[in-house]
């Protein structure tokens, strides 16, 4: 068996954005037990090798950047894989130290979801900084907040 991607959902508090379209609301909950999570992560790494996983996506039921310690640990365990972090971008934009913290973790892609047009402008400097060490993938969710926007 060859798997294209492994998604790891880390235990996180509820996201502060509460986007109505968020896929995390449509999936099962993650047990908030870090000891069990860390124990199972080693097993998952072995599975990833057996399944010939080609990349690892780090996400959460809430905002992954609320649990930076787990992001660091996952990046250590999966350092031999291309890594992608899926985030709403808020914690990276509000605190440039967070960008510096993830810079050396080997993350190759940072995926940011935007559903409010105001974020597009306010995140522009963050996008530039992140693009110095990773591919920045932005998903724009078009909804009624974009209706009267002009560029």
C-alpha positions as CSV (number, residue, x, y, z in Angstrom):
1,X,0.0,0.0,0.0
2,X,1.2,3.5,-0.8
3,X,-0.4,6.5,0.9
4,X,-0.1,10.0,-0.5
5,X,-0.7,11.9,2.7
6,X,-1.0,11.4,6.5
7,X,-3.1,13.9,8.4
8,X,-2.4,14.3,12.1
9,X,-4.9,16.2,14.1
10,X,-3.4,17.5,17.3
11,X,-5.3,18.2,20.5
12,X,-6.2,21.9,20.6
13,X,-8.7,24.2,22.3
14,X,-11.6,25.4,20.2
15,X,-10.5,27.7,17.4
16,X,-11.2,31.4,18.1
17,X,-12.6,32.0,14.6
18,X,-15.4,29.4,14.6
19,X,-15.7,29.5,10.8
20,X,-19.1,28.0,9.8
21,X,-17.5,25.9,7.0
22,X,-14.7,24.4,9.0
23,X,-14.2,20.7,8.2
24,X,-13.2,20.1,11.9
25,X,-16.9,20.4,12.8
26,X,-17.8,17.6,10.4
27,X,-15.3,15.1,11.8
28,X,-15.0,13.1,15.0
29,X,-13.4,14.7,18.1
30,X,-9.9,14.2,19.2
31,X,-9.3,12.8,22.7
32,X,-7.4,15.4,24.7
33,X,-4.8,13.0,26.2
34,X,-1.3,14.0,25.3
35,X,0.3,11.0,26.9
36,X,-1.7,8.7,24.7
37,X,-1.3,10.9,21.7
38,X,2.5,10.9,22.0
39,X,2.6,7.1,22.6
40,X,0.4,6.5,19.5
41,X,2.4,9.0,17.4
42,X,5.4,6.6,17.4
43,X,3.2,3.8,16.2
44,X,1.8,6.2,13.5
45,X,5.3,7.0,12.4
46,X,6.0,3.2,11.9
47,X,2.7,2.9,9.9
48,X,3.8,5.9,7.8
49,X,7.0,4.1,6.8
50,X,5.2,0.9,6.0
51,X,2.5,2.7,4.0
52,X,5.1,4.8,2.1
53,X,3.4,8.0,3.1
54,X,4.7,10.8,0.9
55,X,3.8,13.8,3.2
56,X,2.4,14.7,6.6
57,X,-0.3,17.4,7.2
58,X,-0.5,18.8,10.8
59,X,-3.9,20.2,11.7
60,X,-6.3,20.3,14.7
61,X,-9.9,20.3,15.7
62,X,-9.1,23.9,16.8
63,X,-6.1,26.1,15.9
64,X,-2.9,24.0,15.8
65,X,-0.8,27.0,16.8
66,X,-2.5,26.9,20.2
67,X,-0.4,23.8,20.8
68,X,3.0,24.7,19.5
69,X,4.7,22.0,21.6
70,X,2.9,19.3,19.8
71,X,3.7,20.8,16.4
72,X,7.4,20.7,17.5
73,X,7.1,17.1,18.6
74,X,5.4,16.0,15.4
75,X,8.0,17.7,13.3
76,X,10.7,15.9,15.2
77,X,9.1,12.5,14.8
78,X,8.3,13.1,11.1
79,X,11.4,15.1,10.2
80,X,12.2,12.8,7.2
81,X,8.8,13.7,5.6
82,X,7.6,16.8,3.7
83,X,5.5,18.6,6.3
84,X,2.5,20.9,6.0
85,X,0.9,23.0,8.7
86,X,-2.8,23.9,8.3
87,X,-3.7,27.0,10.3
88,X,-6.0,30.0,10.3
89,X,-3.0,32.3,10.4
90,X,-4.1,34.4,13.3
91,X,-1.4,33.3,15.8
92,X,1.3,33.7,13.2
93,X,0.1,37.1,12.2
94,X,-0.4,38.4,15.8
95,X,2.9,37.2,17.1
96,X,6.0,37.2,14.7
97,X,7.8,35.1,17.3
98,X,5.5,32.3,16.4
99,X,6.9,32.5,12.8
100,X,10.4,32.4,14.1
101,X,9.5,29.4,16.3
102,X,8.2,27.3,13.3
103,X,10.9,28.5,10.9
104,X,13.4,25.8,11.8
105,X,11.0,22.9,12.2
106,X,11.3,21.7,8.6
107,X,7.8,22.7,7.6
108,X,7.6,22.8,3.8
109,X,4.0,24.1,3.3
110,X,1.9,26.4,5.4
111,X,-1.8,26.3,4.5
112,X,-3.9,29.3,5.6
113,X,-7.6,29.5,5.3
114,X,-9.2,33.0,4.9
115,X,-12.9,33.7,4.9
116,X,-12.8,37.4,5.7
117,X,-11.4,39.9,3.1
118,X,-9.9,42.0,5.8
119,X,-7.4,39.2,6.6
120,X,-6.1,39.2,3.0
121,X,-4.5,42.6,3.6
122,X,-3.6,42.2,7.2
123,X,-1.8,38.9,6.5
124,X,0.3,40.2,3.6
125,X,3.5,40.8,5.6
126,X,3.0,37.4,7.3
127,X,2.7,35.8,3.9
128,X,6.0,37.4,2.8
129,X,7.8,36.3,5.9
130,X,6.5,32.7,5.7
131,X,7.4,32.5,2.0
132,X,11.1,32.9,2.9
133,X,11.2,29.3,4.2
134,X,8.0,27.6,3.1
135,X,5.4,27.4,0.4
136,X,2.4,29.4,1.5
137,X,-0.9,28.0,0.3
138,X,-3.9,30.3,0.9
139,X,-7.4,29.0,0.6
140,X,-10.0,31.8,0.2
141,X,-13.5,30.9,1.1
142,X,-15.8,33.1,-0.8
143,X,-18.9,34.0,1.1
144,X,-21.2,37.0,1.7
145,X,-18.4,39.0,3.4
146,X,-16.8,39.4,-0.1
147,X,-19.9,40.6,-1.8
148,X,-19.3,44.4,-1.8
149,X,-15.5,44.2,-2.0
150,X,-13.7,46.0,-4.7
151,X,-10.0,46.1,-5.4
